[in-house]
Amino acid sequence: MPQIAQLPEFLSSQIFWSLVFFGLTFFVIGRGMVPKVMGTVELRDNQIADDLAAAQAARDAADEQEEAWRKRENENRAAAQATIAEAKTKAAAKTEATLAKAQTKIDAKLEAAEAAISEARTSAMAEVETVAAEATQDIVSRLAGAKVDKRTARSAVKKALANG
């Protein structure tokens, strides 16, 4: 084959030009472009690291603010609970005082009513005794035909009421 027979003539020339081409490519890309690309990558990495650090700082600041807010909120809640408890205590004391006044008034009215009832009972009993004594006088005079004085009739009625 003629192509294989020509190979030793052109092989050294092809190797030479391949080395020249790859050498130029190495120096242009390896020494010119790669450092620029690596610089860009390093800048990008630094920017990402700075952004992550800023994000972490912002997160830490937000956590501190949230903790401070929670602390203030808990203090406010405790103060509100104390105010509510104080208001309940005051209201209970005021209600108790009002109830005590009302109970005093009710007790006074009850005592007055009991006194009035006792007086009415005494008065009614006196009237009953008087009516019973008069009825006794009338019954004795009609049935027995005897006359009984008021004092004797009243005495008999009192004994009958006391026994009965």
C-alpha positions in Angstrom: 0.0 0.0 0.0 1.3 3.3 -1.0 -0.1 5.2 2.0 1.8 3.0 4.5 4.9 3.4 2.4 4.7 7.2 2.7 4.2 7.2 6.4 7.8 7.4 7.5 8.4 10.4 5.2 5.6 12.5 6.6 5.5 11.2 10.2 8.2 13.3 11.5 6.7 16.4 9.9 3.3 15.7 11.3 4.7 15.1 14.8 6.6 18.4 14.6 3.6 20.4 13.5 1.4 18.6 16.1 3.9 19.6 18.8 4.0 23.2 17.5 0.1 23.4 17.4 -0.4 21.8 20.9 2.5 23.9 22.3 0.8 27.1 21.0 -2.5 25.9 22.2 -1.1 25.1 25.7 0.6 28.6 26.0 -2.5 30.5 24.6 -5.1 28.6 26.7 -3.0 27.4 29.6 -1.1 30.6 30.2 -3.5 33.2 28.9 -7.1 32.0 29.3 -7.0 29.6 32.3 -5.6 32.2 34.8 -8.4 34.6 33.8 -11.0 31.8 34.2 -9.5 30.8 37.5 -9.5 34.4 38.6 -13.2 34.7 37.7 -14.0 31.5 39.5 -12.1 32.7 42.6 -13.9 36.0 42.5 -17.2 34.2 42.2 -16.3 31.9 45.1 -15.3 34.9 47.2 -18.6 36.6 46.4 -20.6 33.5 47.3 -18.7 33.2 50.6 -19.3 36.9 51.3 -23.0 36.5 50.5 -23.3 33.4 52.7 -21.5 35.3 55.6 -23.9 38.2 55.1 -26.9 35.9 55.1 -25.7 34.2 58.3 -25.1 37.5 59.9 -28.6 38.6 58.9 -30.1 35.4 60.2 -28.2 35.8 63.5 -29.5 39.4 63.8 -33.0 38.3 63.0 -32.8 35.5 65.7 -31.5 38.1 68.2 -34.4 40.4 67.4 -36.9 37.6 67.6 -35.5 36.5 71.0 -35.7 40.1 72.2 -39.3 40.4 70.9 -40.3 37.1 72.6 -38.7 38.3 75.9 -40.7 41.6 75.6 -43.8 39.8 74.7 -43.5 37.4 77.7 -42.8 40.4 80.0 -45.9 42.2 78.6 -48.0 39.0 79.0 -46.8 38.7 82.6 -47.6 42.3 83.3 -51.1 41.9 81.7 -51.7 38.8 83.8 -50.7 40.8 86.9 -53.0 43.6 85.9 -55.9 41.2 85.3 -55.3 39.5 88.7 -55.2 42.9 90.4 -58.4 43.9 88.7 -60.0 40.6 89.7 -58.9 41.1 93.3 -60.2 44.7 93.4 -63.5 43.7 91.8 -63.9 40.8 94.2 -63.2 43.1 97.2 -65.7 45.7 95.8 -68.3 43.0 95.2 -67.8 41.6 98.7 -68.2 45.1 100.2 -71.3 45.7 98.2 -72.7 42.3 99.2 -71.8 43.1 102.9 -73.7 46.4 102.7 -76.7 44.7 101.0 -76.6 41.9 103.7 -76.6 44.5 106.4 -79.6 46.3 104.9 -81.4 42.9 104.5 -80.6 41.9 108.1 -81.9 45.3 109.3 -85.1 44.8 107.3 -85.4 41.3 108.5 -85.1 42.3 112.1 -87.7 45.1 111.6 -90.0 42.6 109.9 -89.5 40.0 112.7 -90.2 42.8 115.3 -93.4 43.8 113.4 -94.5 40.2 113.1 -93.9 39.7 116.8 -95.8 42.8 117.6 -98.6 41.8 115.3 -98.7 38.3 116.9 -98.8 39.8 120.4 -101.5 42.2 119.3 -103.5 39.4 117.6 -103.2 37.2 120.6 -104.5 40.0 122.8 -107.4 40.5 120.5 -108.0 36.7 120.4 -107.9 36.6 124.2 -110.4 39.6 124.3 -112.7 38.0 121.8 -112.4 34.6 123.5 -113.1 36.1 126.9 -116.2 37.9 125.5 -117.3 34.7 123.8 -116.8 32.8 127.0 -118.9 35.3 129.0 -121.6 35.1 126.4 -121.6 31.3 126.2 -121.6 30.9 130.0 -124.5 33.4 130.4 -126.5 31.7 127.7 -125.8 28.1 128.7 -125.6 28.4 132.4 -127.4 31.6 132.9 -124.7 32.8 135.2 -122.9 36.0 134.9 -119.1 35.8 134.6 -117.0 39.0 135.0 -114.3 39.9 132.4 -111.4 39.2 134.7 -112.5 35.6 135.4 -113.3 34.9 131.7 -109.9 36.3 130.7 -108.1 34.2 133.2 -109.9 31.0 132.0 -109.1 31.8 128.4 -105.4 32.4 129.2 -105.2 29.0 131.0 -106.9 27.3 128.1 -104.5 28.9 125.6 -101.5 28.1 127.7 -102.5 24.4 127.9 -103.6 24.0 124.4 
